[in-house]
Amino acid sequence: MQTIAHWLDGKSFAGTSAATAPVTNPATGVVTGEVALANVADVRAVVDAAAAAFPAWRDASLAKRTQVLFRFRELLNERKEELAAIITAEHGKVLADALGEVTRGLEVVEFACGIPHLLKGGYTENASTKVDIFSIRQPLGPVAIISPFNFPAMVPMWFFPIAIAAGNTVVVKPSEKDPSASLWTAELWQEAGLPDGVFNVVQGDKVAVDELLENPAIKAVSFVGSTPIARYVYENGTAHGKRVQALGGAKNHMVVLPDADLDLAADAAVNAGFGSAGERCMAISALVAVGEVADDLVARITQRAETIRTGDGTRGTDMGPLVTKSHRDKVASYIDAGENAGATVVLDGRRVRADGEADGFWLGPTVLDHVTPEMSVYTDEIFGPVLSVVRVETYDEALALINANPYGNGTAIFTNDGGAARRFHNEVEVGMVGINVPIPVPMAYYSFGGWKNSLFGDSHAHGIDGVHFFTRTKAVTTRWLDPSHGGLNLGFPQNH
Ligand code: NAD
């Protein structure tokens, strides 16, 4: 069994903590490794390495930094199948999906390759007589990136390419459920020529997170995970003087209006509901059928969902297992609760026959119809392959449902009516909106983030928000050899 350690200053670091957590292959149920859980001293050692590497990396030229980024981009592109295999082995998502995750992360690396342009400031000549002003963006220092289990490669990559390109040094704290992707990435950075200490990994749980939030050397924290922890990280991190962006959970609605193309909508609902076994923060979990479309739509969705092959992600199946046994059981218990509360189980994933080992954490696609907003299957983020159909009569009812929801990550509307679609994107209180697009994850040059309980902080991830998050601006006012020096003047500086 492998031991999964930390990464500090360009090498593996065992740490001094004896605590570990098991890492399991969800498709077999077999424990494949033991991940180290850092104690405070271990975290401090990793943070110290990031702090020591900062001055030189901050002063490395943009030419040097972008050369490393381009090289990293090339290596990642060449070897992305390796990373996808690591993701599938620890997370369970099927290989094609794992590859998709890496590709979306790669987009952020490509965006960060343009950092010289993104860091450009402004310059004003003669703001006052012979006085010029310019602005610059400078890195913050060592920053922490705390990641959830569901995208072990992509979510850290939403942040670290930009953080590193901007001249910061990084400590990644992966999920203890799938910790290996970050270590593989650390080795790739080294191969790309990144100086030791710029990219570090600390494995761990709450102990590690708390030290990252409190350690004064860490200047900013990018967190992604469930809403209660995101709120905690935001409150604790900002209380310790840090810049924090904390992306939380989600409950994403897909509205289908009566004029929608129902085949398109049914395909989209199935792809977005069951892709990655519903373990995506942008998964569709509530399908809001407006008016008379409901029966026909549910039939088309069910017909498609029945064809999904659930099984081991290395065997060419469509949908893999859930990440742990306890998570699988929890999601199944929501199906029980929905059924007991009066929802109709149209397709029952609890009875799935999976193409995989008996001890895998299997749960098949589940469609629940006649779900009402009081049911726990609707109110809670389930994070599994369960699509709940809520029937409403009007567009206004659908909109009110979404806007009353405490989450606001993603949403979609399916319609052929441009006016209705425009009204929806104008009125809906959600951070990312799809029009006939079920998972509207923006490209890297836009920013990713939700509203309400789906994000705490002011900045979304990547895009210009990411550049701003990982830099701080400085405005410099200059006067050179000015013969018009006017003598003493204690008044507040004014332009003349
Ligand atoms: P999680 O909140 O359990 O864990 C996230 C991170 O927090 C992990 O690194 C974990 O080790 C750490 N952590 C766990 N408990 C902690 C505690 N008590 N104190 C401090 N740190 C703690 O989330 P998860 O189960 O790994 O991931 C799934 C969740 O992430 C879902 O809610 C999903 O919606 C959310 N998510 C959101 C986005 C987004 O962009 N908004 C993206 C991906 C995932």
Residues whose N, C-alpha, C, O or C-beta is under 5 A from the ligand:
A	BS01	NAD	I146 S147 P148 F149 N150 K173 P174 S175 E176 G204 D205 K206 V209 V224 G225 S226 T227 I229 L247 G248 G249 A250 C281 S454
